[in-house]
Amino acid sequence: MTFDHSSLEEPPVRIDATGLRMRPSDMRQLTKATGRTLEQLLQSEESADKFQAMAFIELRRRHPDLNADELWELAGDVEVEMGADLADPTVSAQPTISPPSVGTGA
């Protein structure tokens, strides 16, 4: 039977420069659901696997009551939002602020 997650109004999963936080148990549950390790999923040729794996980790934190298979299915349908800081590597996480004397030489 397929898990019906249509009733969950799931906000997007945001992936940004701060990275993913995960517990070893999250990684074990991901392996249980997919038969592959996190490393294998992130190195996959299929980019959807990478996004789904990252979404799974976040969704496990949001829905600890769901089993691994249900979370994996939900992770395949949730919107994954990439932070602008990852899209443009020239944008730093914190702005560089120069002291006022730099511009005037004073």
C-alpha positions in Angstrom: 0.0 0.0 0.0 1.3 3.4 -0.9 1.6 6.1 1.8 -1.0 8.9 1.2 0.8 12.1 2.1 -1.5 14.4 0.2 -3.0 15.6 3.4 0.4 17.0 4.6 0.9 20.6 3.6 4.7 20.3 3.5 6.7 23.6 3.3 9.7 23.4 1.0 12.9 21.9 2.2 15.6 24.6 2.0 19.2 23.6 1.4 21.8 26.3 1.9 25.4 27.0 2.7 24.9 26.0 6.3 24.5 22.4 5.1 22.5 19.6 6.4 22.4 18.5 10.1 21.9 14.8 10.6 22.2 12.1 13.1 23.6 8.7 12.5 20.1 7.3 13.0 18.9 9.5 10.1 21.6 7.9 7.9 20.6 4.4 9.0 16.9 5.1 8.2 17.9 6.5 4.8 19.8 3.3 4.1 16.8 1.2 5.3 14.4 3.0 3.0 16.6 3.0 -0.1 19.1 0.2 0.2 21.9 2.7 -0.5 24.0 4.8 1.8 23.9 8.6 1.9 27.2 8.7 0.2 26.0 6.5 -2.7 22.9 8.6 -3.1 24.9 11.9 -3.2 27.3 10.4 -5.7 24.5 9.1 -7.9 24.3 10.2 -11.6 20.7 10.9 -11.0 20.4 14.4 -9.5 16.9 13.6 -8.2 18.4 11.1 -5.9 20.6 13.8 -4.4 17.8 16.2 -3.8 15.5 13.4 -2.4 18.2 12.3 0.0 18.7 15.8 1.3 14.9 16.3 1.7 14.7 12.9 3.5 17.1 14.1 6.2 15.1 17.3 6.9 11.8 15.5 6.7 12.9 12.9 9.3 13.4 15.8 11.7 9.9 17.2 10.9 8.1 13.9 11.0 9.7 11.5 13.5 6.5 9.5 13.5 6.7 8.4 9.9 8.7 5.3 9.0 11.6 5.4 6.6 9.7 4.2 3.5 7.0 6.8 4.0 9.6 9.5 4.5 11.5 8.5 1.3 8.2 8.7 -0.7 7.4 12.1 0.8 10.9 13.3 0.1 10.3 12.5 -3.6 7.4 14.9 -3.7 8.4 17.8 -1.5 9.8 21.0 -3.1 13.5 21.4 -2.5 14.7 25.0 -2.5 18.3 25.8 -3.0 19.6 28.9 -1.2 20.9 31.7 -3.3 24.2 31.4 -1.5 24.7 28.0 -3.1 23.5 29.1 -6.5 26.2 31.9 -6.7 29.5 30.9 -5.2 30.7 34.5 -5.3 28.2 35.5 -2.6 29.7 35.2 0.8 27.7 34.2 3.9 28.7 37.4 5.7 29.3 40.7 4.0 32.8 42.2 4.3 32.6 45.5 6.0 35.5 47.9 5.7 36.3 50.4 8.4 35.5 54.0 7.4 39.2 54.9 7.1 39.6 52.6 4.1 37.7 54.9 1.8 39.2 58.2 3.0 42.6 57.1 4.0 42.1 58.8 7.3 
